[in-house]
Amino acid sequence: MTKIKFGTDGWRAIIAQEYTTDNVARVAYATALWIKERGDNHTAVVGHDCRFGGRLFTEVTISVLISQGIKVYTSENFVSTPMVSLSSLNHNAYAGIVITASHNPPSYNGYKIKAHYGGPAIQSEIDAVEAKIPDTYEYVTHPFAELMKSDMVEIIDMEQEYIDHVYANFDIEGIRKSGIKLGYDAMYGAGMNVVRRLLPEATLLHADYNPSFMGQAPEPIARNLKPFSQLIASSDIDCGLATDGDADRIGLFNAKGEFVDSHHIILLLIRYLVEYKGETGCVYSSFSCTSKIKNLCDHYGIENQVTKIGFKYICKEMIENQSLLGGEESGGIAVSTHIPERDGIWMGLIIWEYMAKAGKSLDELIQEIYDMIGSFAMDRYDLRMPEEQKLSIIEKCKKGDYASFGEYDVNGRETIDGYKFVLSDDSWVMIRPSGTEPLLRVYAQAATAEETTAILDATKATILA
């Protein structure tokens, strides 16, 4: 019996090792029990992205759900996580289930649970599902063609629902007629068809079906997007958007092919929503985000609250309080004018609409932010190491053993989620174990990219010594 534990965003495991049809069935059964325990709305939206085995694991999930009396809404083709979340809201389903491992390497698949409000289920609900997972479960899997004939299964077009929602909220024609040359790297993920349909003039990369992702983890960070960066630098593309495997995370590039991280994207979104759209509300940002978010919120007289890492914590705040935006360092961002769900394509469309309405380049818009709150740079190292070594480093962080990292003295410490060491007013380094992979993550902020790298190098040398 495998112990199944949900991480910061769903359960993920390596296909054919822990991620098997038997284990997916166990989780689906627990999900069904949870839904039935919560009231009379025994419905769920189920979808899968482009990963290997997505259709098979979806068949298992649906088969188990309907055997337990749960009506299922599903699509015939692959979908993104934001599509499942939006359709959960549209169809008043109690839950949404996405068969995806998001940005993890190709060998992984996973199982995300969404709630009726169109965003991640909060931690207490995830805990309730986890507690119901049986050690073993007997089940029968039905092929998708057979499932489509069941009275308990309704086929919906989640992709079209999403596109209709985009047209209702964006000036798509204004973006298309602005003269801005757009690029999109789908990373072989579930956003490929939507962007192709919305913006047919955009230059597309890695926008075909390839469940192996050509061996590359579909995480939209700079080191994974070098071909896209080179394409932009050698072409007339003004702005490039990239999204991860299930299209809920964003990566962005300027016209020179330089990566624009999510910290800068969050700041751009705040300014556009406040100044151009007249929106207001609290900004929720995860512990690993830049402290410059607070500076900009102070400028506008709005509140900024810092949450634990994991979008479910941000989502909880967004559904319970008046919010403007919620964002993570990892590229997951949501706005209150959409659903309380990360959505890489939606955020990209906001940025492109901003550029179109302002008539300015991405660099010009970022410089205006710098003029308001000062320039900065962020970066992150992902360190693979044995579990014992990782735990030893975390124990040292907990005990306060690190008084400096090379030449950088520690002047303060914060422990909302992980260990953040304050080095100066505008620089810090943070150490935290990954919630979904065998990694130790090290984050840093400083005034320049060079200093950020120097802080990361000094921290790495100190903790590995």
Secondary structure, DSSP 4 states (H G I P E B T S, - for coil): -PPP--BTTBEEEEBTTTB-HHHHHHHHHHHHHHHHHT-S--EEEEEE-SSTTHHHHHHHHHHHHHHTT-EEEE-SS---HHHHHHHHHHTT-SEEEEE--TTS-TTEEEEEEEETTSSBPPHHHHHHHHHT--S--------HHHHTTSTTEEE--HHHHHHHHHHHHS-HHHHHTS---EEEE-TTSTTHHHHHHH-TTSEEES-S--TTGGG-----SGGG-HHHHHHHHTS--SEEEEE-TTS-BEEEE-TTS-EE-HHHHHHHHHHIIIIIT----EEEEETTS-THHHHHHHHHT--EEEE-SSHHHHHHHHHHS-EEEEE-TTSBEEETTS-SS--HHHHHHHHHHHHHHHT--HHHHHHHHHHHH---EEEEEEEE--HHHHHHHHHHHHHT--SEETTEE--EEE-SSSEEEE-SSS-EEEEEE-SSSSEEEEEEEESSHHHHHHHHHHHHHHHH-
